[in-house]
Amino acid sequence: MNTPAHLETLIEKHHSLQEAIDDEIHRPMPDSVRLTQLKREKLKLKEEITRFEQ
């Protein structure tokens, strides 16, 4: 996969994770374990995006 396409895919996944986090937060009883997992995954993607942008 070429770099620009891979970077775009990472950014799309990052946005999808943010949507999932927002959905979970707005549930009547958010699952804190799921939120933690989603946030960790989002952070890993952000770090990978940063590496590609440098």
C-alpha positions in Angstrom: 0.0 0.0 0.0 1.4 3.4 -0.9 2.0 5.9 1.8 -0.7 8.5 1.0 -3.4 5.8 0.8 -2.2 4.2 4.0 -2.2 7.5 5.8 -5.7 8.2 4.6 -6.8 4.8 5.8 -5.3 5.5 9.2 -7.0 8.9 9.4 -10.4 7.3 8.5 -9.9 4.7 11.3 -9.0 7.4 13.7 -12.2 9.3 12.9 -14.3 6.1 13.2 -12.8 5.4 16.6 -13.7 9.0 17.7 -17.3 8.4 16.6 -17.3 5.1 18.6 -16.0 6.9 21.6 -18.6 9.6 21.3 -21.3 7.0 20.9 -20.2 5.1 24.0 -19.9 8.3 26.1 -23.5 9.2 25.3 -25.0 5.9 26.2 -27.0 5.9 29.4 -24.4 3.7 31.1 -21.1 3.9 29.3 -18.8 0.9 29.5 -15.5 2.3 31.0 -13.5 -0.7 29.9 -14.7 -0.3 26.3 -13.9 3.4 26.4 -10.4 2.7 27.6 -9.8 0.2 24.8 -11.2 2.6 22.2 -9.0 5.5 23.5 -5.9 3.3 23.6 -6.5 2.2 20.0 -7.1 5.8 18.9 -3.9 6.9 20.6 -1.9 4.1 18.8 -3.4 5.3 15.5 -2.5 8.9 16.2 1.1 7.9 17.0 1.3 6.0 13.7 -0.3 8.9 11.8 2.3 11.2 13.3 5.2 8.9 12.2 3.9 8.9 8.6 3.5 12.7 8.6 7.1 13.3 9.6 
